[in-house]
Amino acid sequence: MLREIKDVRQIKDEPHRRWFTDEHLDLVIWDEETDIVGFQLCYDKSHSERAVTWKTGSGFSHNAVDSGEDRAGRYKGTPILVADGSFDAQRVAAVFHGQSGTLDAKSSDFIYLKLLEYPQP
């Protein structure tokens, strides 16, 4: 189950940030007052981690997470998002729904329904 990380670093001139994590998912929610203005859900953390991001005004993006670990003979790099292919919105929404029990219902429902809106080819 996702659990909230307290005292998350806030970035100047960005909306308020909340962070939730478990062994399968990482979720960052950006909100203003009581409205969610964006979220990033990282999934499949144990293998081939991916991230789906939604923001008001710009919509969705889907990326793979380059962990920075595959650098032979070098220190681990900073994880970055790189272009990625298809996104199975139904599967990821179902995984999120199963892990979101500790989130408030408004946030959980919003993110679940938004994931199901992801444009399919």
DRENNUSE-204007 format. One line per 4 residues: their letters; for each residue x, y, z of N, C-alpha, C, O. Coordinates in steps of 0.1 Angstrom, whole numbers. Example, Ala and Ser with C-alpha at 12.3 -4.5 7.8 and 13.67 -1.06 7.14 Angstrom:
AS) 132,-57,78,123,-45,78,132,-33,78,142,-33,85 ~ 128,-22,71,137,-11,71,129,0,79,134,11,80
This chain:
MLRE) 8,-12,0,0,0,0,9,13,0,19,13,7 ~ 4,22,-8,12,35,-8,11,42,5,1,42,12 ~ 22,47,10,23,55,22,29,68,19,38,69,11 ~ 24,79,26,29,92,23,42,95,30,44,91,42
IKDV) 51,101,23,64,105,28,62,120,33,57,128,26 ~ 65,122,46,63,135,52,75,144,49,86,139,46 ~ 72,157,50,83,167,49,90,166,36,102,167,35 ~ 82,165,25,88,164,11,93,178,8,87,189,10
RQIK) 105,178,1,111,191,-3,101,198,-13,96,192,-23 ~ 99,211,-10,90,219,-19,99,228,-28,109,233,-23 ~ 96,229,-40,104,237,-50,97,250,-52,85,251,-56 ~ 105,261,-51,100,274,-53,93,276,-66,99,271,-76
DEPH) 82,282,-67,75,285,-79,68,273,-85,63,274,-96 ~ 68,262,-78,60,250,-82,49,248,-73,49,252,-62 ~ 38,241,-78,27,238,-69,32,229,-57,43,223,-58 ~ 24,229,-47,27,220,-35,28,206,-39,21,201,-48
RRWF) 38,199,-34,41,185,-38,39,175,-26,42,178,-15 ~ 33,164,-30,31,153,-20,37,141,-27,37,139,-39 ~ 43,132,-18,50,120,-24,45,107,-16,44,107,-4 ~ 41,97,-24,37,84,-18,45,73,-24,49,74,-36
TDEH) 48,63,-17,56,52,-22,53,39,-16,47,38,-5 ~ 56,28,-23,56,14,-18,66,6,-26,73,12,-34 ~ 66,-7,-25,75,-15,-32,73,-15,-47,81,-19,-55 ~ 60,-12,-52,57,-13,-66,56,1,-73,58,2,-85
LDLV) 52,11,-65,48,24,-71,55,36,-64,58,35,-52 ~ 57,47,-71,60,60,-65,50,69,-71,47,69,-83 ~ 44,78,-63,34,87,-68,38,101,-62,39,103,-50 ~ 39,111,-71,40,125,-67,28,132,-72,23,131,-84
IWDE) 21,139,-63,10,147,-66,13,162,-64,19,166,-54 ~ 10,170,-74,11,185,-73,-3,190,-72,-12,187,-80 ~ -5,198,-61,-18,204,-59,-17,219,-56,-7,224,-51 ~ -28,226,-58,-30,240,-55,-43,240,-47,-53,237,-53
ETDI) -42,245,-35,-54,245,-26,-59,230,-25,-51,222,-20 ~ -71,227,-30,-76,214,-29,-76,207,-43,-81,196,-44 ~ -71,213,-53,-72,208,-67,-59,201,-71,-48,208,-69 ~ -59,189,-76,-47,183,-82,-45,190,-96,-53,190,-104
VGFQ) -32,195,-97,-29,201,-110,-18,192,-118,-15,196,-129 ~ -14,181,-112,-5,172,-119,-2,160,-110,-3,161,-98 ~ 3,150,-116,8,138,-109,17,131,-118,17,131,-130 ~ 26,123,-111,35,114,-118,35,101,-111,38,100,-99
LCYD) 31,90,-118,31,77,-112,42,68,-118,41,66,-130 ~ 51,64,-110,62,55,-115,57,41,-111,53,38,-100 ~ 58,32,-120,53,18,-118,64,8,-123,73,12,-130 ~ 61,-5,-120,71,-15,-124,85,-12,-119,95,-13,-126
KSHS) 86,-8,-106,98,-3,-100,109,-14,-100,121,-11,-100 ~ 105,-27,-98,115,-37,-97,121,-42,-110,131,-48,-110 ~ 115,-38,-121,120,-41,-134,114,-32,-145,102,-29,-145 ~ 122,-26,-153,118,-18,-164,109,-7,-159,97,-5,-164
ERAV) 113,1,-149,105,12,-144,101,22,-154,108,26,-163 ~ 88,26,-153,82,35,-162,75,46,-154,73,44,-142 ~ 72,57,-161,65,68,-154,55,74,-163,57,77,-175 ~ 42,76,-158,32,83,-166,30,96,-158,28,96,-146
TWKT) 30,107,-165,28,120,-159,16,127,-166,14,127,-178 ~ 9,134,-157,-2,142,-162,-1,156,-155,0,157,-143 ~ -3,167,-163,-3,180,-158,-14,188,-165,-16,187,-177 ~ -21,196,-157,-31,205,-163,-24,214,-174,-13,219,-172
GSGF) -31,215,-185,-26,223,-196,-17,216,-206,-17,219,-217 ~ -9,206,-201,0,199,-210,-4,185,-212,1,178,-222 ~ -13,179,-204,-18,166,-205,-8,155,-201,0,157,-192 ~ -8,144,-209,0,132,-205,13,131,-212,15,136,-223
SHNA) 22,124,-205,35,119,-211,38,106,-205,34,103,-194 ~ 45,97,-212,49,84,-207,63,82,-210,68,84,-222 ~ 71,78,-200,85,76,-202,90,64,-195,84,58,-186 ~ 102,59,-199,110,49,-191,119,57,-182,122,68,-184
VDSG) 122,50,-171,131,56,-161,145,50,-163,147,38,-161 ~ 155,58,-167,169,53,-168,174,55,-154,176,67,-149 ~ 177,44,-147,181,45,-133,195,51,-131,198,54,-120 ~ 203,51,-141,216,56,-140,226,46,-135,237,49,-132
EDRA) 221,33,-133,229,22,-128,238,15,-138,248,9,-134 ~ 234,15,-150,241,7,-161,253,15,-167,253,19,-178 ~ 262,19,-158,273,27,-162,286,20,-158,292,23,-147 ~ 290,10,-166,302,1,-162,314,10,-158,318,19,-165
GRYK) 319,7,-146,331,13,-141,329,27,-136,339,34,-133 ~ 316,32,-135,314,45,-130,304,45,-119,297,35,-117 ~ 303,56,-111,293,57,-101,279,58,-107,278,62,-118 ~ 269,54,-99,256,55,-103,252,69,-106,256,79,-99
GTPI) 245,71,-118,241,85,-122,227,88,-116,221,80,-110 ~ 223,100,-119,210,105,-115,199,98,-124,201,99,-136 ~ 189,93,-118,178,87,-127,172,99,-136,170,110,-131 ~ 169,95,-148,163,105,-157,152,98,-165,151,86,-166
LVAD) 142,106,-170,132,101,-179,136,101,-193,142,111,-198 ~ 133,90,-200,137,89,-215,124,84,-222,115,78,-216 ~ 124,87,-235,113,83,-243,109,69,-242,118,60,-241 ~ 96,66,-242,92,52,-241,80,50,-250,73,59,-254
GSFD) 77,37,-253,66,34,-261,52,33,-255,48,43,-247 ~ 45,23,-257,31,22,-253,29,21,-238,38,17,-231 ~ 17,25,-234,13,25,-220,0,17,-219,-10,20,-225 ~ 0,7,-210,-12,-1,-207,-20,5,-196,-18,2,-184
AQRV) -28,15,-200,-35,23,-190,-44,14,-181,-45,17,-169 ~ -51,5,-187,-60,-4,-179,-52,-11,-168,-57,-12,-156 ~ -41,-17,-171,-33,-25,-162,-28,-16,-151,-29,-19,-139 ~ -22,-5,-155,-15,4,-145,-26,10,-136,-24,12,-124
AAVF) -38,14,-141,-49,19,-133,-53,9,-123,-56,12,-111 ~ -54,-4,-127,-58,-15,-118,-48,-17,-107,-51,-18,-95 ~ -35,-16,-110,-24,-17,-100,-25,-6,-90,-25,-8,-78 ~ -26,6,-96,-28,18,-87,-40,17,-78,-39,19,-66
HGQS) -51,13,-83,-63,12,-75,-61,2,-64,-66,4,-53 ~ -54,-9,-66,-52,-19,-56,-42,-14,-45,-42,-20,-34 ~ -33,-5,-48,-23,0,-39,-27,13,-33,-19,18,-24 ~ -38,20,-36,-40,33,-32,-49,35,-20,-54,46,-17
GTLD) -50,24,-12,-59,24,-1,-57,35,10,-66,39,17 ~ -44,40,11,-41,49,21,-43,64,16,-42,73,25 ~ -45,66,3,-47,79,-2,-61,84,2,-70,75,3 ~ -63,97,2,-77,102,4,-85,98,-8,-79,97,-19
AKSS) -98,96,-7,-106,91,-18,-106,101,-29,-107,96,-41 ~ -106,114,-27,-107,123,-38,-95,122,-47,-96,122,-59 ~ -83,121,-41,-71,120,-49,-70,107,-56,-67,106,-68 ~ -73,96,-49,-73,83,-55,-82,82,-67,-78,77,-77
DFIY) -95,86,-65,-105,86,-76,-100,94,-88,-101,90,-99 ~ -95,106,-85,-91,115,-95,-80,109,-104,-81,108,-116 ~ -70,103,-97,-58,97,-105,-63,85,-112,-59,83,-124 ~ -71,76,-106,-75,64,-112,-83,67,-125,-80,62,-136
LKLL) -93,77,-124,-101,80,-136,-92,87,-146,-94,85,-158 ~ -83,95,-142,-74,102,-152,-66,92,-159,-64,93,-171 ~ -60,82,-152,-52,71,-159,-61,65,-170,-56,61,-181 ~ -73,62,-167,-82,56,-177,-85,65,-189,-90,60,-199
EYPQ) -82,78,-188,-84,87,-199,-72,88,-208,-72,94,-218 ~ -61,81,-204,-49,81,-213,-53,78,-227,-59,67,-229 ~ -48,86,-237,-52,83,-251,-46,70,-256,-33,69,-255 ~ -54,62,-261,-49,49,-267,-48,50,-282,-56,58,-288
P) -38,43,-288,-36,44,-302,-48,38,-310,-47,38,-323
